[in-house]
Every structure is written in C-alpha cells, then in structure tokens.
Amino acid sequence: MITTYIYRNYTIEYLFDNQCEFSGYGDVSKPYVEYDSHIIFYQINPAVTPEEQVLEIEDIKSKNFLYS
C-alpha cells in the first residue's frame, strides 16, 4: 500500500522503498489520492553559481506545495 507522496525535482526513487509515490519533476500539484504523509525533497543544482543557487532556492520557496 502506498502511503507517502514525495515532491521532487530530481531522480530520487532509489532512496525510498516501494511505499512511496513520486510527483513529476518540479510538479507541485495536489495529488488526486489521499496519502498519510507528504515529503518535499527538492535539491538545488550544484553545477551553477552560488548566485544562481540563491535564485533557485527562492523559486522553490515560492512554490505552493499541496495547494496548486
């Protein structure tokens, strides 16, 4: 039984067991199914400058998870 929904922006499936379902990359839409728990697992891009990372963090913070 799938009990956890995980929002993600990169491939992270290998970090979790089969009790989880994952969003599309960068998708913050509310799932159509009810879950016992939600995890927001967003990562910043390590290949960009620190200034670009700050902008990426601000973009992630502005997302309306669960209510989109």
PDB file of N, CA, C and O in Angstrom:
ATOM      1  N   MET A   1       0.841  -1.190   0.000  1.00  0.00           N
ATOM      2  CA  MET A   1       0.000   0.000   0.000  1.00  0.00           C
ATOM      3  C   MET A   1       0.887   1.255   0.000  1.00  0.00           C
ATOM      4  O   MET A   1       1.805   1.382   0.811  1.00  0.00           O
ATOM      5  N   ILE A   2       0.599   2.158  -0.907  1.00  0.00           N
ATOM      6  CA  ILE A   2       1.370   3.402  -0.998  1.00  0.00           C
ATOM      7  C   ILE A   2       0.817   4.399   0.011  1.00  0.00           C
ATOM      8  O   ILE A   2      -0.368   4.729  -0.020  1.00  0.00           O
ATOM      9  N   THR A   3       1.680   4.879   0.907  1.00  0.00           N
ATOM     10  CA  THR A   3       1.229   5.756   1.979  1.00  0.00           C
ATOM     11  C   THR A   3       1.855   7.142   1.958  1.00  0.00           C
ATOM     12  O   THR A   3       1.376   8.047   2.641  1.00  0.00           O
ATOM     13  N   THR A   4       2.920   7.320   1.183  1.00  0.00           N
ATOM     14  CA  THR A   4       3.661   8.579   1.188  1.00  0.00           C
ATOM     15  C   THR A   4       3.786   9.131  -0.223  1.00  0.00           C
ATOM     16  O   THR A   4       4.070   8.396  -1.168  1.00  0.00           O
ATOM     17  N   TYR A   5       3.570  10.443  -0.353  1.00  0.00           N
ATOM     18  CA  TYR A   5       3.734  11.132  -1.629  1.00  0.00           C
ATOM     19  C   TYR A   5       4.937  12.055  -1.507  1.00  0.00           C
ATOM     20  O   TYR A   5       5.049  12.813  -0.544  1.00  0.00           O
ATOM     21  N   ILE A   6       5.833  11.991  -2.483  1.00  0.00           N
ATOM     22  CA  ILE A   6       7.067  12.772  -2.423  1.00  0.00           C
ATOM     23  C   ILE A   6       7.152  13.723  -3.611  1.00  0.00           C
ATOM     24  O   ILE A   6       7.135  13.304  -4.769  1.00  0.00           O
ATOM     25  N   TYR A   7       7.245  15.014  -3.296  1.00  0.00           N
ATOM     26  CA  TYR A   7       7.502  16.026  -4.317  1.00  0.00           C
ATOM     27  C   TYR A   7       9.003  16.055  -4.552  1.00  0.00           C
ATOM     28  O   TYR A   7       9.782  16.057  -3.598  1.00  0.00           O
ATOM     29  N   ARG A   8       9.415  16.078  -5.822  1.00  0.00           N
ATOM     30  CA  ARG A   8      10.844  16.054  -6.126  1.00  0.00           C
ATOM     31  C   ARG A   8      11.120  16.814  -7.416  1.00  0.00           C
ATOM     32  O   ARG A   8      10.226  17.018  -8.236  1.00  0.00           O
ATOM     33  N   ASN A   9      12.375  17.230  -7.582  1.00  0.00           N
ATOM     34  CA  ASN A   9      12.786  17.873  -8.824  1.00  0.00           C
ATOM     35  C   ASN A   9      13.948  17.137  -9.491  1.00  0.00           C
ATOM     36  O   ASN A   9      14.413  17.561 -10.549  1.00  0.00           O
ATOM     37  N   TYR A  10      14.413  16.069  -8.905  1.00  0.00           N
ATOM     38  CA  TYR A  10      15.451  15.205  -9.472  1.00  0.00           C
ATOM     39  C   TYR A  10      15.070  13.751  -9.217  1.00  0.00           C
ATOM     40  O   TYR A  10      14.120  13.484  -8.481  1.00  0.00           O
ATOM     41  N   THR A  11      15.788  12.820  -9.810  1.00  0.00           N
ATOM     42  CA  THR A  11      15.542  11.396  -9.601  1.00  0.00           C
ATOM     43  C   THR A  11      15.983  11.004  -8.194  1.00  0.00           C
ATOM     44  O   THR A  11      17.158  11.130  -7.848  1.00  0.00           O
ATOM     45  N   ILE A  12      15.040  10.530  -7.389  1.00  0.00           N
ATOM     46  CA  ILE A  12      15.355  10.132  -6.008  1.00  0.00           C
ATOM     47  C   ILE A  12      14.696   8.809  -5.627  1.00  0.00           C
ATOM     48  O   ILE A  12      14.777   8.385  -4.474  1.00  0.00           O
ATOM     49  N   GLU A  13      14.052   8.166  -6.574  1.00  0.00           N
ATOM     50  CA  GLU A  13      13.312   6.949  -6.266  1.00  0.00           C
ATOM     51  C   GLU A  13      14.164   5.896  -5.564  1.00  0.00           C
ATOM     52  O   GLU A  13      13.670   5.176  -4.695  1.00  0.00           O
ATOM     53  N   TYR A  14      15.422   5.802  -5.930  1.00  0.00           N
ATOM     54  CA  TYR A  14      16.306   4.790  -5.352  1.00  0.00           C
ATOM     55  C   TYR A  14      16.564   4.997  -3.855  1.00  0.00           C
ATOM     56  O   TYR A  14      17.089   4.104  -3.191  1.00  0.00           O
ATOM     57  N   LEU A  15      16.202   6.160  -3.324  1.00  0.00           N
ATOM     58  CA  LEU A  15      16.408   6.449  -1.907  1.00  0.00           C
ATOM     59  C   LEU A  15      15.263   5.971  -1.020  1.00  0.00           C
ATOM     60  O   LEU A  15      15.389   5.974   0.205  1.00  0.00           O
ATOM     61  N   PHE A  16      14.145   5.561  -1.624  1.00  0.00           N
ATOM     62  CA  PHE A  16      12.947   5.229  -0.861  1.00  0.00           C
ATOM     63  C   PHE A  16      12.452   3.830  -1.199  1.00  0.00           C
ATOM     64  O   PHE A  16      12.805   3.263  -2.233  1.00  0.00           O
ATOM     65  N   ASP A  17      11.629   3.287  -0.310  1.00  0.00           N
ATOM     66  CA  ASP A  17      11.065   1.961  -0.560  1.00  0.00           C
ATOM     67  C   ASP A  17       9.831   2.074  -1.447  1.00  0.00           C
ATOM     68  O   ASP A  17       9.500   3.158  -1.929  1.00  0.00           O
ATOM     69  N   ASN A  18       9.163   0.962  -1.657  1.00  0.00           N
ATOM     70  CA  ASN A  18       8.005   0.943  -2.557  1.00  0.00           C
ATOM     71  C   ASN A  18       6.720   1.415  -1.890  1.00  0.00           C
ATOM     72  O   ASN A  18       5.640   1.221  -2.448  1.00  0.00           O
ATOM     73  N   GLN A  19       6.804   2.020  -0.727  1.00  0.00           N
ATOM     74  CA  GLN A  19       5.643   2.573  -0.037  1.00  0.00           C
ATOM     75  C   GLN A  19       5.386   4.026  -0.455  1.00  0.00           C
ATOM     76  O   GLN A  19       4.546   4.705   0.136  1.00  0.00           O
ATOM     77  N   CYS A  20       6.106   4.497  -1.467  1.00  0.00           N
ATOM     78  CA  CYS A  20       6.044   5.904  -1.864  1.00  0.00           C
ATOM     79  C   CYS A  20       5.602   6.056  -3.313  1.00  0.00           C
ATOM     80  O   CYS A  20       5.809   5.178  -4.151  1.00  0.00           O
ATOM     81  N   GLU A  21       4.990   7.195  -3.570  1.00  0.00           N
ATOM     82  CA  GLU A  21       4.695   7.607  -4.939  1.00  0.00           C
ATOM     83  C   GLU A  21       5.321   8.981  -5.131  1.00  0.00           C
ATOM     84  O   GLU A  21       5.428   9.757  -4.181  1.00  0.00           O
ATOM     85  N   PHE A  22       5.735   9.284  -6.362  1.00  0.00           N
ATOM     86  CA  PHE A  22       6.509  10.495  -6.618  1.00  0.00           C
ATOM     87  C   PHE A  22       5.794  11.430  -7.584  1.00  0.00           C
ATOM     88  O   PHE A  22       5.077  10.996  -8.486  1.00  0.00           O
ATOM     89  N   SER A  23       6.009  12.726  -7.369  1.00  0.00           N
ATOM     90  CA  SER A  23       5.492  13.726  -8.294  1.00  0.00           C
ATOM     91  C   SER A  23       6.298  13.674  -9.581  1.00  0.00           C
ATOM     92  O   SER A  23       7.329  13.006  -9.656  1.00  0.00           O
ATOM     93  N   GLY A  24       5.815  14.386 -10.593  1.00  0.00           N
ATOM     94  CA  GLY A  24       6.649  14.619 -11.765  1.00  0.00           C
ATOM     95  C   GLY A  24       7.761  15.572 -11.365  1.00  0.00           C
ATOM     96  O   GLY A  24       7.691  16.196 -10.306  1.00  0.00           O
ATOM     97  N   TYR A  25       8.770  15.688 -12.187  1.00  0.00           N
ATOM     98  CA  TYR A  25       9.885  16.578 -11.865  1.00  0.00           C
ATOM     99  C   TYR A  25       9.394  18.027 -11.812  1.00  0.00           C
ATOM    100  O   TYR A  25       8.913  18.567 -12.808  1.00  0.00           O
ATOM    101  N   GLY A  26       9.522  18.644 -10.636  1.00  0.00           N
ATOM    102  CA  GLY A  26       9.114  20.026 -10.463  1.00  0.00           C
ATOM    103  C   GLY A  26       7.618  20.237 -10.316  1.00  0.00           C
ATOM    104  O   GLY A  26       7.173  21.377 -10.185  1.00  0.00           O
ATOM    105  N   ASP A  27       6.836  19.177 -10.333  1.00  0.00           N
ATOM    106  CA  ASP A  27       5.377  19.286 -10.230  1.00  0.00           C
ATOM    107  C   ASP A  27       4.976  19.469  -8.773  1.00  0.00           C
ATOM    108  O   ASP A  27       5.382  18.684  -7.915  1.00  0.00           O
ATOM    109  N   VAL A  28       4.192  20.486  -8.488  1.00  0.00           N
ATOM    110  CA  VAL A  28       3.729  20.725  -7.124  1.00  0.00           C
ATOM    111  C   VAL A  28       2.216  20.608  -7.011  1.00  0.00           C
ATOM    112  O   VAL A  28       1.627  21.079  -6.038  1.00  0.00           O
ATOM    113  N   SER A  29       1.587  19.989  -7.990  1.00  0.00           N
ATOM    114  CA  SER A  29       0.134  19.829  -7.965  1.00  0.00           C
ATOM    115  C   SER A  29      -0.287  18.924  -6.821  1.00  0.00           C
ATOM    116  O   SER A  29       0.438  18.006  -6.435  1.00  0.00           O
ATOM    117  N   LYS A  30      -1.454  19.191  -6.292  1.00  0.00           N
ATOM    118  CA  LYS A  30      -2.010  18.346  -5.236  1.00  0.00           C
ATOM    119  C   LYS A  30      -2.333  16.977  -5.825  1.00  0.00           C
ATOM    120  O   LYS A  30      -2.966  16.895  -6.878  1.00  0.00           O
ATOM    121  N   PRO A  31      -1.912  15.904  -5.165  1.00  0.00           N
ATOM    122  CA  PRO A  31      -2.216  14.561  -5.677  1.00  0.00           C
ATOM    123  C   PRO A  31      -3.721  14.302  -5.685  1.00  0.00           C
ATOM    124  O   PRO A  31      -4.462  14.876  -4.887  1.00  0.00           O
ATOM    125  N   TYR A  32      -4.163  13.436  -6.590  1.00  0.00           N
ATOM    126  CA  TYR A  32      -5.579  13.099  -6.679  1.00  0.00           C
ATOM    127  C   TYR A  32      -6.003  12.106  -5.614  1.00  0.00           C
ATOM    128  O   TYR A  32      -7.197  11.927  -5.371  1.00  0.00           O
ATOM    129  N   VAL A  33      -5.046  11.465  -4.981  1.00  0.00           N
ATOM    130  CA  VAL A  33      -5.296  10.447  -3.964  1.00  0.00           C
ATOM    131  C   VAL A  33      -4.832  10.990  -2.618  1.00  0.00           C
ATOM    132  O   VAL A  33      -3.886  11.775  -2.559  1.00  0.00           O
ATOM    133  N   GLU A  34      -5.491  10.577  -1.539  1.00  0.00           N
ATOM    134  CA  GLU A  34      -5.061  10.971  -0.198  1.00  0.00           C
ATOM    135  C   GLU A  34      -3.892  10.091   0.247  1.00  0.00           C
ATOM    136  O   GLU A  34      -3.903   8.881   0.018  1.00  0.00           O
ATOM    137  N   TYR A  35      -2.898  10.689   0.873  1.00  0.00           N
ATOM    138  CA  TYR A  35      -1.738   9.972   1.397  1.00  0.00           C
ATOM    139  C   TYR A  35      -1.603  10.268   2.881  1.00  0.00           C
ATOM    140  O   TYR A  35      -2.043  11.313   3.360  1.00  0.00           O
ATOM    141  N   ASP A  36      -0.988   9.335   3.607  1.00  0.00           N
ATOM    142  CA  ASP A  36      -0.763   9.532   5.038  1.00  0.00           C
ATOM    143  C   ASP A  36       0.270  10.618   5.302  1.00  0.00           C
ATOM    144  O   ASP A  36       0.194  11.322   6.309  1.00  0.00           O
ATOM    145  N   SER A  37       1.234  10.754   4.398  1.00  0.00           N
ATOM    146  CA  SER A  37       2.277  11.762   4.592  1.00  0.00           C
ATOM    147  C   SER A  37       2.779  12.285   3.251  1.00  0.00           C
ATOM    148  O   SER A  37       2.651  11.638   2.211  1.00  0.00           O
ATOM    149  N   HIS A  38       3.351  13.476   3.318  1.00  0.00           N
ATOM    150  CA  HIS A  38       3.941  14.123   2.147  1.00  0.00           C
ATOM    151  C   HIS A  38       5.365  14.532   2.501  1.00  0.00           C
ATOM    152  O   HIS A  38       5.636  14.983   3.614  1.00  0.00           O
ATOM    153  N   ILE A  39       6.263  14.369   1.546  1.00  0.00           N
ATOM    154  CA  ILE A  39       7.652  14.794   1.715  1.00  0.00           C
ATOM    155  C   ILE A  39       7.994  15.729   0.560  1.00  0.00           C
ATOM    156  O   ILE A  39       7.676  15.444  -0.594  1.00  0.00           O
ATOM    157  N   ILE A  40       8.635  16.834   0.876  1.00  0.00           N
ATOM    158  CA  ILE A  40       9.133  17.739  -0.159  1.00  0.00           C
ATOM    159  C   ILE A  40      10.644  17.545  -0.208  1.00  0.00           C
ATOM    160  O   ILE A  40      11.351  17.900   0.735  1.00  0.00           O
ATOM    161  N   PHE A  41      11.132  16.984  -1.304  1.00  0.00           N
ATOM    162  CA  PHE A  41      12.545  16.614  -1.439  1.00  0.00           C
ATOM    163  C   PHE A  41      13.101  17.327  -2.665  1.00  0.00           C
ATOM    164  O   PHE A  41      13.327  16.713  -3.708  1.00  0.00           O
ATOM    165  N   TYR A  42      13.316  18.618  -2.525  1.00  0.00           N
ATOM    166  CA  TYR A  42      13.869  19.415  -3.621  1.00  0.00           C
ATOM    167  C   TYR A  42      15.349  19.650  -3.369  1.00  0.00           C
ATOM    168  O   TYR A  42      15.765  19.913  -2.241  1.00  0.00           O
ATOM    169  N   GLN A  43      16.130  19.553  -4.422  1.00  0.00           N
ATOM    170  CA  GLN A  43      17.571  19.752  -4.341  1.00  0.00           C
ATOM    171  C   GLN A  43      17.967  20.921  -5.243  1.00  0.00           C
ATOM    172  O   GLN A  43      17.363  21.144  -6.291  1.00  0.00           O
ATOM    173  N   ILE A  44      18.986  21.659  -4.821  1.00  0.00           N
ATOM    174  CA  ILE A  44      19.482  22.725  -5.688  1.00  0.00           C
ATOM    175  C   ILE A  44      20.560  22.161  -6.602  1.00  0.00           C
ATOM    176  O   ILE A  44      21.223  21.176  -6.277  1.00  0.00           O
ATOM    177  N   ASN A  45      20.719  22.798  -7.733  1.00  0.00           N
ATOM    178  CA  ASN A  45      21.677  22.347  -8.740  1.00  0.00           C
ATOM    179  C   ASN A  45      23.096  22.708  -8.294  1.00  0.00           C
ATOM    180  O   ASN A  45      23.407  23.890  -8.151  1.00  0.00           O
ATOM    181  N   PRO A  46      23.961  21.713  -8.072  1.00  0.00           N
ATOM    182  CA  PRO A  46      25.320  22.016  -7.622  1.00  0.00           C
ATOM    183  C   PRO A  46      26.228  22.551  -8.732  1.00  0.00           C
ATOM    184  O   PRO A  46      27.341  23.001  -8.457  1.00  0.00           O
ATOM    185  N   ALA A  47      25.769  22.504  -9.968  1.00  0.00           N
ATOM    186  CA  ALA A  47      26.614  22.899 -11.098  1.00  0.00           C
ATOM    187  C   ALA A  47      26.510  24.378 -11.454  1.00  0.00           C
ATOM    188  O   ALA A  47      27.170  24.833 -12.389  1.00  0.00           O
ATOM    189  N   VAL A  48      25.698  25.129 -10.730  1.00  0.00           N
ATOM    190  CA  VAL A  48      25.537  26.549 -11.051  1.00  0.00           C
ATOM    191  C   VAL A  48      26.245  27.402 -10.000  1.00  0.00           C
ATOM    192  O   VAL A  48      26.706  26.892  -8.979  1.00  0.00           O
ATOM    193  N   THR A  49      26.323  28.695 -10.261  1.00  0.00           N
ATOM    194  CA  THR A  49      26.996  29.613  -9.338  1.00  0.00           C
ATOM    195  C   THR A  49      26.182  29.761  -8.051  1.00  0.00           C
ATOM    196  O   THR A  49      24.985  29.477  -8.041  1.00  0.00           O
ATOM    197  N   PRO A  50      26.821  30.200  -6.976  1.00  0.00           N
ATOM    198  CA  PRO A  50      26.080  30.434  -5.737  1.00  0.00           C
ATOM    199  C   PRO A  50      24.920  31.423  -5.919  1.00  0.00           C
ATOM    200  O   PRO A  50      23.869  31.276  -5.296  1.00  0.00           O
ATOM    201  N   GLU A  51      25.119  32.420  -6.769  1.00  0.00           N
ATOM    202  CA  GLU A  51      24.049  33.396  -7.015  1.00  0.00           C
ATOM    203  C   GLU A  51      22.849  32.728  -7.684  1.00  0.00           C
ATOM    204  O   GLU A  51      21.700  33.019  -7.350  1.00  0.00           O
ATOM    205  N   GLU A  52      23.125  31.837  -8.626  1.00  0.00           N
ATOM    206  CA  GLU A  52      22.038  31.109  -9.288  1.00  0.00           C
ATOM    207  C   GLU A  52      21.366  30.137  -8.320  1.00  0.00           C
ATOM    208  O   GLU A  52      20.162  29.898  -8.414  1.00  0.00           O
ATOM    209  N   GLN A  53      22.136  29.580  -7.397  1.00  0.00           N
ATOM    210  CA  GLN A  53      21.553  28.695  -6.387  1.00  0.00           C
ATOM    211  C   GLN A  53      20.599  29.461  -5.483  1.00  0.00           C
ATOM    212  O   GLN A  53      19.544  28.946  -5.113  1.00  0.00           O
ATOM    213  N   VAL A  54      20.962  30.680  -5.127  1.00  0.00           N
ATOM    214  CA  VAL A  54      20.072  31.512  -4.308  1.00  0.00           C
ATOM    215  C   VAL A  54      18.761  31.751  -5.046  1.00  0.00           C
ATOM    216  O   VAL A  54      17.691  31.663  -4.445  1.00  0.00           O
ATOM    217  N   LEU A  55      18.828  32.051  -6.335  1.00  0.00           N
ATOM    218  CA  LEU A  55      17.609  32.250  -7.125  1.00  0.00           C
ATOM    219  C   LEU A  55      16.783  30.971  -7.185  1.00  0.00           C
ATOM    220  O   LEU A  55      15.555  31.019  -7.113  1.00  0.00           O
ATOM    221  N   GLU A  56      17.448  29.837  -7.316  1.00  0.00           N
ATOM    222  CA  GLU A  56      16.740  28.558  -7.354  1.00  0.00           C
ATOM    223  C   GLU A  56      16.051  28.278  -6.015  1.00  0.00           C
ATOM    224  O   GLU A  56      14.922  27.787  -5.990  1.00  0.00           O
ATOM    225  N   ILE A  57      16.719  28.585  -4.915  1.00  0.00           N
ATOM    226  CA  ILE A  57      16.117  28.413  -3.591  1.00  0.00           C
ATOM    227  C   ILE A  57      14.892  29.303  -3.450  1.00  0.00           C
ATOM    228  O   ILE A  57      13.862  28.860  -2.942  1.00  0.00           O
ATOM    229  N   GLU A  58      14.989  30.540  -3.889  1.00  0.00           N
ATOM    230  CA  GLU A  58      13.845  31.449  -3.819  1.00  0.00           C
ATOM    231  C   GLU A  58      12.680  30.922  -4.656  1.00  0.00           C
ATOM    232  O   GLU A  58      11.524  31.040  -4.250  1.00  0.00           O
ATOM    233  N   ASP A  59      12.973  30.346  -5.810  1.00  0.00           N
ATOM    234  CA  ASP A  59      11.928  29.764  -6.648  1.00  0.00           C
ATOM    235  C   ASP A  59      11.260  28.586  -5.940  1.00  0.00           C
ATOM    236  O   ASP A  59      10.035  28.465  -5.961  1.00  0.00           O
ATOM    237  N   ILE A  60      12.049  27.728  -5.320  1.00  0.00           N
ATOM    238  CA  ILE A  60      11.489  26.587  -4.586  1.00  0.00           C
ATOM    239  C   ILE A  60      10.622  27.078  -3.431  1.00  0.00           C
ATOM    240  O   ILE A  60       9.534  26.550  -3.203  1.00  0.00           O
ATOM    241  N   LYS A  61      11.097  28.082  -2.705  1.00  0.00           N
ATOM    242  CA  LYS A  61      10.328  28.615  -1.577  1.00  0.00           C
ATOM    243  C   LYS A  61       9.001  29.220  -2.016  1.00  0.00           C
ATOM    244  O   LYS A  61       8.048  29.247  -1.238  1.00  0.00           O
ATOM    245  N   SER A  62       8.928  29.703  -3.248  1.00  0.00           N
ATOM    246  CA  SER A  62       7.704  30.355  -3.726  1.00  0.00           C
ATOM    247  C   SER A  62       6.641  29.357  -4.183  1.00  0.00           C
ATOM    248  O   SER A  62       5.495  29.744  -4.412  1.00  0.00           O
ATOM    249  N   LYS A  63       7.001  28.091  -4.318  1.00  0.00           N
ATOM    250  CA  LYS A  63       6.046  27.087  -4.795  1.00  0.00           C
ATOM    251  C   LYS A  63       4.986  26.827  -3.730  1.00  0.00           C
ATOM    252  O   LYS A  63       5.272  26.839  -2.532  1.00  0.00           O
ATOM    253  N   ASN A  64       3.782  26.596  -4.179  1.00  0.00           N
ATOM    254  CA  ASN A  64       2.654  26.384  -3.286  1.00  0.00           C
ATOM    255  C   ASN A  64       2.355  24.884  -3.216  1.00  0.00           C
ATOM    256  O   ASN A  64       1.362  24.423  -3.779  1.00  0.00           O
ATOM    257  N   PHE A  65       3.195  24.136  -2.540  1.00  0.00           N
ATOM    258  CA  PHE A  65       3.033  22.692  -2.437  1.00  0.00           C
ATOM    259  C   PHE A  65       1.692  22.344  -1.798  1.00  0.00           C
ATOM    260  O   PHE A  65       1.235  23.023  -0.879  1.00  0.00           O
ATOM    261  N   LEU A  66       1.078  21.293  -2.289  1.00  0.00           N
ATOM    262  CA  LEU A  66      -0.184  20.727  -1.799  1.00  0.00           C
ATOM    263  C   LEU A  66      -1.413  21.535  -2.170  1.00  0.00           C
ATOM    264  O   LEU A  66      -2.524  21.013  -2.083  1.00  0.00           O
ATOM    265  N   TYR A  67      -1.264  22.764  -2.572  1.00  0.00           N
ATOM    266  CA  TYR A  67      -2.433  23.591  -2.841  1.00  0.00           C
ATOM    267  C   TYR A  67      -2.520  24.061  -4.278  1.00  0.00           C
ATOM    268  O   TYR A  67      -3.405  24.851  -4.607  1.00  0.00           O
ATOM    269  N   SER A  68      -1.639  23.608  -5.136  1.00  0.00           N
ATOM    270  CA  SER A  68      -1.631  24.048  -6.531  1.00  0.00           C
ATOM    271  C   SER A  68      -2.727  23.367  -7.315  1.00  0.00           C
ATOM    272  O   SER A  68      -2.874  23.615  -8.512  1.00  0.00           O
TER     273      SER A  68
END
